[in-house]
Amino acid sequence: MPRYKFIIEYNGSAYHGWQYQENLPTIQGEIESAIFKITQESIRLQVSGRTDAGVHALGQVAHADINKLMDPFRLTYGLNHFLTNKGISILSTETCDTTFHARFSTKARTYLYKIINRRAPLTVDMKLAYHVPLPLDVTSMNEAAKYLIGHHDFTSFRASECQALSPKKTLEQAEFKQSNNLIEFHTRSKSFLHHQVRNMVGTLCLVGVGKWQPKDIQIALLAKNRKAAGPTAPPDGLYLREIIY
Amino acid sequence: MPRYKFIIEYNGSAYHGWQYQENLPTIQGEIESAIFKITQESIRLQVSGRTDAGVHALGQVAHADINKLMDPFRLTYGLNHFLTNKGISILSTETCDTTFHARFSTKARTYLYKIINRRAPLTVDMKLAYHVPLPLDVTSMNEAAKYLIGHHDFTSFRASECQALSPKKTLEQAEFKQSNNLIEFHTRSKSFLHHQVRNMVGTLCLVGVGKWQPKDIQIALLAKNRKAAGPTAPPDGLYLREIIY
């Protein structure tokens, strides 16, 4: 049975996250429904990393074993036909070895978090970025972010419902880049805890507005207590950017 | 009576254009309604340039004479409160001399036209960019765009319903910039004919896909006949960027 690997882009605004839920719109549900329309097979997609409600993806990866042998190019075209105007797009499809697993073969994941830093409310970026009206000091935020890079216990940045076996992760990148009022946070790790990126961004914004000093991030990290860190930034600004295999 | 100058950003997707129309959602209608809620005055906004249905603005300018004297900062805040979740944002308000007129004082206008050039349908950029699935050759498009720069009769790129007195305009800039699959067209002129930017982009895309040679743009221009040029590109990719006074 051929295994297909899909690279997927989506606007998460209208969805209750990636994971299939009966009677609720989800990305997984929409794609599995499109696959059924083409193949008449009820398959379950395996994904690299589930995303929460409102979170977007520029390069999500999923795989599926489908009985029907199809030209990957035609399969992409057919899926996108059934996904028209749903804010979900199959960027590419390829057949792959059955040793490939979208989740377990992942070597690293990168996320982008977009902030628009200005007083006026958002229009074209609404639901696509986090609106922060107070001026952010990106230099301080980058100084603080450096304390998070490396191998740490990230309990302070972990959602209570997180199901990971260990709170220890190795953060390879955590860096803000500014261009006028657009601030982009780039981060990379083999894997992330639930809400980890949004909790890191929410806390780093405390540094950005001057409520915290950069060093306070290290204190929060070492506390290994979610209450020691700052709020969870909204899903709007978060993009699963790339899965590296 | 104080005159107020507003700089406005909006997502045009949900609107029947700038201009007030009874019983239809328009940008002007929404802002005038917000002004009424604050001042109980029924005023008419004067705008630098009307935009069509689906066209966006990053720096539209309008003015209004309002009896009530208000702090511009508080007025901005109040208007944005009543514009919440409408995809319209007042970036700034200032009082200005009554010799200032949003339309007649305009020295130049700049537009941005965003194209996403890839096979896969759009998700996060849906309604915010023009999706062109065939590969575009930006070098040829820029070569062609040069023929449009300068003082010309733009009849070939003018909508039949255009009300301008003369089809002659001086185009100061017409240039494509590419970054991966994002192609941005930058153009500047004292004023544009109705649909001029969209007709130029639609025609330049014929060059981009190889159906036309760059020199064919000059032939179309000299024909002074709308039928000699290419199709009108969709409103989705068009942004009124800046009004220069």
Chai-1 contact restraints between the chains, C-beta under 6 A:
chainA,res_idxA,chainB,res_idxB,connection_type,confidence,min_distance_angstrom,max_distance_angstrom,comment,restraint_id
A,E9,B,T123,contact,1.0,0.0,6.0,A-B,restraint_1
A,Y10,B,T123,contact,1.0,0.0,6.0,A-B,restraint_2
A,N11,B,T123,contact,1.0,0.0,6.0,A-B,restraint_3
A,N11,B,V124,contact,1.0,0.0,6.0,A-B,restraint_4
A,H56,B,V124,contact,1.0,0.0,6.0,A-B,restraint_5
A,N80,B,P121,contact,1.0,0.0,6.0,A-B,restraint_6
A,G87,B,T123,contact,1.0,0.0,6.0,A-B,restraint_7
A,S89,B,A120,contact,1.0,0.0,6.0,A-B,restraint_8
A,S89,B,P121,contact,1.0,0.0,6.0,A-B,restraint_9
A,S89,B,T123,contact,1.0,0.0,6.0,A-B,restraint_10
A,L91,B,A120,contact,1.0,0.0,6.0,A-B,restraint_11
A,A120,B,S89,contact,1.0,0.0,6.0,A-B,restraint_12
A,A120,B,L91,contact,1.0,0.0,6.0,A-B,restraint_13
A,P121,B,N80,contact,1.0,0.0,6.0,A-B,restraint_14
A,P121,B,S89,contact,1.0,0.0,6.0,A-B,restraint_15
A,T123,B,E9,contact,1.0,0.0,6.0,A-B,restraint_16
A,T123,B,Y10,contact,1.0,0.0,6.0,A-B,restraint_17
A,T123,B,N11,contact,1.0,0.0,6.0,A-B,restraint_18
A,T123,B,G87,contact,1.0,0.0,6.0,A-B,restraint_19
A,T123,B,S89,contact,1.0,0.0,6.0,A-B,restraint_20
A,V124,B,N11,contact,1.0,0.0,6.0,A-B,restraint_21
A,V124,B,H56,contact,1.0,0.0,6.0,A-B,restraint_22
A,V124,B,L128,contact,1.0,0.0,6.0,A-B,restraint_23
A,L128,B,V124,contact,1.0,0.0,6.0,A-B,restraint_24
